[in-house]
Amino acid sequence: MSAQLFESDILFLQRILAVSGFYKGPLNGKFTPAVDAAETALEDEYKKIKTRLGEFDPRSESNIRTLIPAAQAKAREFLNAVKGQPLDYRILSGTRTYAEQNALAAKKPKVTNAKGGQSNHNFGIAWDVGIFEGGKYYTGATKKEEKAYADLGKLILSKVSGLEWGGNWKTFTDMPHYQLATGKSVKELRALLENGKPF
């Protein structure tokens, strides 16, 4: 298996594999047989979680796959919790490398204040959700769409334990955002990731 996740940033891949518990080697940015084996182990775990908790649309799956295993399970619990609802829910983004985060932070109009290493998306624990109605994407621009994201947050927090919702944030409210509740600050998570230590 060649590098499939984060193939443009092997150091980042090593770190995610390490915090996931699958890689014990050096964090040196080199793709080695040990990295390959760890990535295969993470892929095998992804398949086990998918078998246990269900498979979803291809876009959601591609983003779930980038998360650490504990977050993969919670993302699937999230999608199971919205089955049968009148709207369609998909996971639109998962883990981002620092470079991807920096590119997003540079966009205009501003969509995030977080640079690389400052977002929970950089640690494999966070995902963003999109709401669709008949194929139409809810951007949150109307009161109806904003209410749909707010209602979703309340529903999820009542059905899925161990999550934090960006809709509850005070400084930069982010209603499509969900993440594992780790009890750790971004600074703490960044230090753990960069040293390859589990959260």
QUIKA-V473250 format. One line per field, one symbol per residue. ss: DSSP state (~ for helix, > for strand, _ for the rest). phi: phi as a letter, one per 40 degrees, with the letter a starting at -180 (. if undefined). A space follows every 10 residues. Layout:
BEGIN
ss=???
phi=???
END
This chain:
BEGIN
ss=_________~ ~~~~~~~~~_ __________ __~~~~~~~~ ~~~~~~~~~~ ~~~____~~~ ~~~~____~~ ~~~~~~~~~~ ~______>>> >>>____~~~ ~~~~~_____ _________~ ~~~__>>>>> >>>__>>>__ __~~~~~~~~ ~~~~~~~~~_ __>>>~~~__ ______>>>> _____~~~~~ ~~~~_____
phi=.cdbcfccac ccddcccccc gbbbcccbgb cbdccdcccc cccccdcccc ccbhbbcdcd dccddcccdc cdccccddcc cbcgccbbbb ccabcbcdcc cccccccbcc bacccdgbbc ccbgbbabbb bbbfgccccg cbcccccccc ccdcccccbb cgbbbccccc cacbcccbac ccgbcdcccc ccdcbgbdc
END
